[in-house]
Every structure is written in structure tokens, then in C-alpha cells.
Amino acid sequence: MNQAEMGRTIQALRRERGMTQEALAGMLGVSAAAVSKWETGVSQS
């Protein structure tokens, strides 16, 4: 799975569960900006 596919998967699963980026970030202990970067493929980590 490449980075773009991973981002789309994260976003789809988050939305299926009715979660905001902020809520997911809180669960994972990261910033909402990090989640956004994952979903858009900006972040390499």
C-alpha cells in the first residue's frame, strides 16, 4: 500500500466511525495537523 492509499484508508475509516480528525488525533496522542498530513499524504511518517 502506498502513501496515498494509506491516507485514503485512514480518512475513510475515520469517517465511517463518525470521527473528526481532532478526535482521532486525541485517541492516538498526536496533533490534528498530523492526522491531516497523513490523510493528504504530506507526511512521510
PDB file with one MODEL, atoms N, CA, C and O in Angstrom:
MODEL        1
ATOM      1  N   MET A   1       0.866  -1.176   0.000  1.00  0.00           N
ATOM      2  CA  MET A   1       0.000   0.000   0.000  1.00  0.00           C
ATOM      3  C   MET A   1       0.908   1.232   0.000  1.00  0.00           C
ATOM      4  O   MET A   1       1.812   1.348   0.828  1.00  0.00           O
ATOM      5  N   ASN A   2       0.661   2.136  -0.922  1.00  0.00           N
ATOM      6  CA  ASN A   2       1.478   3.348  -0.966  1.00  0.00           C
ATOM      7  C   ASN A   2       0.902   4.417  -0.037  1.00  0.00           C
ATOM      8  O   ASN A   2      -0.151   4.237   0.574  1.00  0.00           O
ATOM      9  N   GLN A   3       1.615   5.518   0.050  1.00  0.00           N
ATOM     10  CA  GLN A   3       1.239   6.582   0.998  1.00  0.00           C
ATOM     11  C   GLN A   3      -0.139   7.175   0.691  1.00  0.00           C
ATOM     12  O   GLN A   3      -0.910   7.447   1.612  1.00  0.00           O
ATOM     13  N   ALA A   4      -0.452   7.376  -0.570  1.00  0.00           N
ATOM     14  CA  ALA A   4      -1.750   7.945  -0.944  1.00  0.00           C
ATOM     15  C   ALA A   4      -2.891   7.001  -0.569  1.00  0.00           C
ATOM     16  O   ALA A   4      -3.922   7.440  -0.059  1.00  0.00           O
ATOM     17  N   GLU A   5      -2.706   5.711  -0.822  1.00  0.00           N
ATOM     18  CA  GLU A   5      -3.728   4.725  -0.467  1.00  0.00           C
ATOM     19  C   GLU A   5      -3.919   4.665   1.044  1.00  0.00           C
ATOM     20  O   GLU A   5      -5.046   4.554   1.527  1.00  0.00           O
ATOM     21  N   MET A   6      -2.817   4.740   1.789  1.00  0.00           N
ATOM     22  CA  MET A   6      -2.896   4.710   3.246  1.00  0.00           C
ATOM     23  C   MET A   6      -3.684   5.911   3.757  1.00  0.00           C
ATOM     24  O   MET A   6      -4.516   5.772   4.654  1.00  0.00           O
ATOM     25  N   GLY A   7      -3.430   7.079   3.197  1.00  0.00           N
ATOM     26  CA  GLY A   7      -4.154   8.273   3.604  1.00  0.00           C
ATOM     27  C   GLY A   7      -5.639   8.169   3.332  1.00  0.00           C
ATOM     28  O   GLY A   7      -6.456   8.557   4.166  1.00  0.00           O
ATOM     29  N   ARG A   8      -5.993   7.644   2.165  1.00  0.00           N
ATOM     30  CA  ARG A   8      -7.410   7.473   1.829  1.00  0.00           C
ATOM     31  C   ARG A   8      -8.068   6.460   2.762  1.00  0.00           C
ATOM     32  O   ARG A   8      -9.229   6.621   3.138  1.00  0.00           O
ATOM     33  N   THR A   9      -7.333   5.423   3.131  1.00  0.00           N
ATOM     34  CA  THR A   9      -7.864   4.414   4.041  1.00  0.00           C
ATOM     35  C   THR A   9      -8.101   4.993   5.428  1.00  0.00           C
ATOM     36  O   THR A   9      -9.151   4.762   6.028  1.00  0.00           O
ATOM     37  N   ILE A  10      -7.135   5.743   5.937  1.00  0.00           N
ATOM     38  CA  ILE A  10      -7.288   6.376   7.250  1.00  0.00           C
ATOM     39  C   ILE A  10      -8.512   7.280   7.241  1.00  0.00           C
ATOM     40  O   ILE A  10      -9.336   7.232   8.154  1.00  0.00           O
ATOM     41  N   GLN A  11      -8.624   8.098   6.210  1.00  0.00           N
ATOM     42  CA  GLN A  11      -9.746   9.029   6.123  1.00  0.00           C
ATOM     43  C   GLN A  11     -11.081   8.288   6.033  1.00  0.00           C
ATOM     44  O   GLN A  11     -12.039   8.655   6.714  1.00  0.00           O
ATOM     45  N   ALA A  12     -11.150   7.262   5.209  1.00  0.00           N
ATOM     46  CA  ALA A  12     -12.399   6.515   5.046  1.00  0.00           C
ATOM     47  C   ALA A  12     -12.824   5.845   6.345  1.00  0.00           C
ATOM     48  O   ALA A  12     -13.997   5.894   6.718  1.00  0.00           O
ATOM     49  N   LEU A  13     -11.879   5.224   7.032  1.00  0.00           N
ATOM     50  CA  LEU A  13     -12.215   4.552   8.287  1.00  0.00           C
ATOM     51  C   LEU A  13     -12.626   5.555   9.357  1.00  0.00           C
ATOM     52  O   LEU A  13     -13.551   5.304  10.130  1.00  0.00           O
ATOM     53  N   ARG A  14     -11.939   6.686   9.399  1.00  0.00           N
ATOM     54  CA  ARG A  14     -12.284   7.729  10.371  1.00  0.00           C
ATOM     55  C   ARG A  14     -13.702   8.228  10.124  1.00  0.00           C
ATOM     56  O   ARG A  14     -14.483   8.378  11.063  1.00  0.00           O
ATOM     57  N   ARG A  15     -14.032   8.482   8.868  1.00  0.00           N
ATOM     58  CA  ARG A  15     -15.365   8.987   8.527  1.00  0.00           C
ATOM     59  C   ARG A  15     -16.450   7.947   8.778  1.00  0.00           C
ATOM     60  O   ARG A  15     -17.543   8.293   9.225  1.00  0.00           O
ATOM     61  N   GLU A  16     -16.160   6.666   8.492  1.00  0.00           N
ATOM     62  CA  GLU A  16     -17.132   5.599   8.750  1.00  0.00           C
ATOM     63  C   GLU A  16     -17.522   5.563  10.221  1.00  0.00           C
ATOM     64  O   GLU A  16     -18.654   5.230  10.570  1.00  0.00           O
ATOM     65  N   ARG A  17     -16.579   5.908  11.064  1.00  0.00           N
ATOM     66  CA  ARG A  17     -16.809   5.885  12.506  1.00  0.00           C
ATOM     67  C   ARG A  17     -17.326   7.221  13.034  1.00  0.00           C
ATOM     68  O   ARG A  17     -17.526   7.386  14.237  1.00  0.00           O
ATOM     69  N   GLY A  18     -17.541   8.167  12.130  1.00  0.00           N
ATOM     70  CA  GLY A  18     -18.092   9.466  12.515  1.00  0.00           C
ATOM     71  C   GLY A  18     -17.135  10.296  13.359  1.00  0.00           C
ATOM     72  O   GLY A  18     -17.566  11.088  14.197  1.00  0.00           O
ATOM     73  N   MET A  19     -15.853  10.116  13.140  1.00  0.00           N
ATOM     74  CA  MET A  19     -14.850  10.815  13.941  1.00  0.00           C
ATOM     75  C   MET A  19     -14.285  12.011  13.188  1.00  0.00           C
ATOM     76  O   MET A  19     -14.166  11.998  11.963  1.00  0.00           O
ATOM     77  N   THR A  20     -13.946  13.031  13.938  1.00  0.00           N
ATOM     78  CA  THR A  20     -13.223  14.161  13.366  1.00  0.00           C
ATOM     79  C   THR A  20     -11.731  13.841  13.409  1.00  0.00           C
ATOM     80  O   THR A  20     -11.297  12.904  14.078  1.00  0.00           O
ATOM     81  N   GLN A  21     -10.967  14.636  12.686  1.00  0.00           N
ATOM     82  CA  GLN A  21      -9.514  14.490  12.768  1.00  0.00           C
ATOM     83  C   GLN A  21      -9.041  14.759  14.183  1.00  0.00           C
ATOM     84  O   GLN A  21      -8.107  14.117  14.663  1.00  0.00           O
ATOM     85  N   GLU A  22      -9.678  15.703  14.849  1.00  0.00           N
ATOM     86  CA  GLU A  22      -9.304  16.043  16.220  1.00  0.00           C
ATOM     87  C   GLU A  22      -9.540  14.871  17.162  1.00  0.00           C
ATOM     88  O   GLU A  22      -8.714  14.591  18.031  1.00  0.00           O
ATOM     89  N   ALA A  23     -10.677  14.183  16.989  1.00  0.00           N
ATOM     90  CA  ALA A  23     -10.989  13.038  17.847  1.00  0.00           C
ATOM     91  C   ALA A  23      -9.989  11.902  17.632  1.00  0.00           C
ATOM     92  O   ALA A  23      -9.515  11.300  18.595  1.00  0.00           O
ATOM     93  N   LEU A  24      -9.670  11.611  16.378  1.00  0.00           N
ATOM     94  CA  LEU A  24      -8.699  10.565  16.086  1.00  0.00           C
ATOM     95  C   LEU A  24      -7.334  10.938  16.646  1.00  0.00           C
ATOM     96  O   LEU A  24      -6.640  10.106  17.232  1.00  0.00           O
ATOM     97  N   ALA A  25      -6.963  12.180  16.461  1.00  0.00           N
ATOM     98  CA  ALA A  25      -5.677  12.648  16.979  1.00  0.00           C
ATOM     99  C   ALA A  25      -5.604  12.474  18.494  1.00  0.00           C
ATOM    100  O   ALA A  25      -4.580  12.041  19.024  1.00  0.00           O
ATOM    101  N   GLY A  26      -6.682  12.810  19.186  1.00  0.00           N
ATOM    102  CA  GLY A  26      -6.717  12.653  20.635  1.00  0.00           C
ATOM    103  C   GLY A  26      -6.544  11.207  21.059  1.00  0.00           C
ATOM    104  O   GLY A  26      -5.848  10.923  22.034  1.00  0.00           O
ATOM    105  N   MET A  27      -7.168  10.297  20.338  1.00  0.00           N
ATOM    106  CA  MET A  27      -7.045   8.870  20.657  1.00  0.00           C
ATOM    107  C   MET A  27      -5.623   8.370  20.456  1.00  0.00           C
ATOM    108  O   MET A  27      -5.150   7.497  21.184  1.00  0.00           O
ATOM    109  N   LEU A  28      -4.946   8.934  19.456  1.00  0.00           N
ATOM    110  CA  LEU A  28      -3.601   8.468  19.109  1.00  0.00           C
ATOM    111  C   LEU A  28      -2.497   9.260  19.797  1.00  0.00           C
ATOM    112  O   LEU A  28      -1.328   8.879  19.738  1.00  0.00           O
ATOM    113  N   GLY A  29      -2.864  10.361  20.447  1.00  0.00           N
ATOM    114  CA  GLY A  29      -1.863  11.174  21.121  1.00  0.00           C
ATOM    115  C   GLY A  29      -0.993  11.983  20.180  1.00  0.00           C
ATOM    116  O   GLY A  29       0.180  12.234  20.456  1.00  0.00           O
ATOM    117  N   VAL A  30      -1.585  12.389  19.059  1.00  0.00           N
ATOM    118  CA  VAL A  30      -0.877  13.230  18.091  1.00  0.00           C
ATOM    119  C   VAL A  30      -1.725  14.470  17.828  1.00  0.00           C
ATOM    120  O   VAL A  30      -2.840  14.582  18.337  1.00  0.00           O
ATOM    121  N   SER A  31      -1.205  15.385  17.047  1.00  0.00           N
ATOM    122  CA  SER A  31      -1.964  16.596  16.727  1.00  0.00           C
ATOM    123  C   SER A  31      -2.932  16.329  15.575  1.00  0.00           C
ATOM    124  O   SER A  31      -2.743  15.403  14.786  1.00  0.00           O
ATOM    125  N   ALA A  32      -3.969  17.159  15.498  1.00  0.00           N
ATOM    126  CA  ALA A  32      -4.908  17.069  14.378  1.00  0.00           C
ATOM    127  C   ALA A  32      -4.185  17.364  13.066  1.00  0.00           C
ATOM    128  O   ALA A  32      -4.532  16.817  12.020  1.00  0.00           O
ATOM    129  N   ALA A  33      -3.185  18.227  13.133  1.00  0.00           N
ATOM    130  CA  ALA A  33      -2.400  18.532  11.929  1.00  0.00           C
ATOM    131  C   ALA A  33      -1.683  17.284  11.419  1.00  0.00           C
ATOM    132  O   ALA A  33      -1.551  17.094  10.210  1.00  0.00           O
ATOM    133  N   ALA A  34      -1.223  16.440  12.330  1.00  0.00           N
ATOM    134  CA  ALA A  34      -0.554  15.200  11.921  1.00  0.00           C
ATOM    135  C   ALA A  34      -1.535  14.288  11.179  1.00  0.00           C
ATOM    136  O   ALA A  34      -1.192  13.710  10.147  1.00  0.00           O
ATOM    137  N   VAL A  35      -2.748  14.164  11.705  1.00  0.00           N
ATOM    138  CA  VAL A  35      -3.764  13.335  11.047  1.00  0.00           C
ATOM    139  C   VAL A  35      -4.063  13.901   9.665  1.00  0.00           C
ATOM    140  O   VAL A  35      -4.169  13.150   8.695  1.00  0.00           O
ATOM    141  N   SER A  36      -4.197  15.206   9.570  1.00  0.00           N
ATOM    142  CA  SER A  36      -4.452  15.834   8.280  1.00  0.00           C
ATOM    143  C   SER A  36      -3.337  15.528   7.283  1.00  0.00           C
ATOM    144  O   SER A  36      -3.595  15.223   6.119  1.00  0.00           O
ATOM    145  N   LYS A  37      -2.109  15.612   7.751  1.00  0.00           N
ATOM    146  CA  LYS A  37      -0.971  15.335   6.875  1.00  0.00           C
ATOM    147  C   LYS A  37      -0.963  13.871   6.428  1.00  0.00           C
ATOM    148  O   LYS A  37      -0.645  13.573   5.277  1.00  0.00           O
ATOM    149  N   TRP A  38      -1.310  12.968   7.332  1.00  0.00           N
ATOM    150  CA  TRP A  38      -1.386  11.551   6.950  1.00  0.00           C
ATOM    151  C   TRP A  38      -2.419  11.373   5.861  1.00  0.00           C
ATOM    152  O   TRP A  38      -2.166  10.700   4.861  1.00  0.00           O
ATOM    153  N   GLU A  39      -3.581  11.972   6.047  1.00  0.00           N
ATOM    154  CA  GLU A  39      -4.679  11.785   5.099  1.00  0.00           C
ATOM    155  C   GLU A  39      -4.395  12.404   3.736  1.00  0.00           C
ATOM    156  O   GLU A  39      -4.858  11.897   2.714  1.00  0.00           O
ATOM    157  N   THR A  40      -3.646  13.482   3.716  1.00  0.00           N
ATOM    158  CA  THR A  40      -3.349  14.151   2.442  1.00  0.00           C
ATOM    159  C   THR A  40      -2.040  13.673   1.832  1.00  0.00           C
ATOM    160  O   THR A  40      -1.696  14.050   0.712  1.00  0.00           O
ATOM    161  N   GLY A  41      -1.316  12.850   2.564  1.00  0.00           N
ATOM    162  CA  GLY A  41      -0.059  12.321   2.048  1.00  0.00           C
ATOM    163  C   GLY A  41       1.100  13.286   2.150  1.00  0.00           C
ATOM    164  O   GLY A  41       2.117  13.096   1.482  1.00  0.00           O
ATOM    165  N   VAL A  42       0.973  14.322   2.973  1.00  0.00           N
ATOM    166  CA  VAL A  42       2.049  15.299   3.120  1.00  0.00           C
ATOM    167  C   VAL A  42       3.172  14.751   3.988  1.00  0.00           C
ATOM    168  O   VAL A  42       4.343  15.047   3.749  1.00  0.00           O
ATOM    169  N   SER A  43       2.824  13.957   4.989  1.00  0.00           N
ATOM    170  CA  SER A  43       3.803  13.451   5.954  1.00  0.00           C
ATOM    171  C   SER A  43       4.356  12.105   5.500  1.00  0.00           C
ATOM    172  O   SER A  43       3.609  11.263   5.000  1.00  0.00           O
ATOM    173  N   GLN A  44       5.637  11.902   5.668  1.00  0.00           N
ATOM    174  CA  GLN A  44       6.264  10.636   5.329  1.00  0.00           C
ATOM    175  C   GLN A  44       6.219   9.644   6.479  1.00  0.00           C
ATOM    176  O   GLN A  44       6.509   8.465   6.275  1.00  0.00           O
ATOM    177  N   SER A  45       5.862  10.085   7.686  1.00  0.00           N
ATOM    178  CA  SER A  45       5.881   9.183   8.844  1.00  0.00           C
ATOM    179  C   SER A  45       4.494   8.797   9.279  1.00  0.00           C
ATOM    180  O   SER A  45       4.336   8.044  10.240  1.00  0.00           O
TER     181      SER A  45
ENDMDL
END
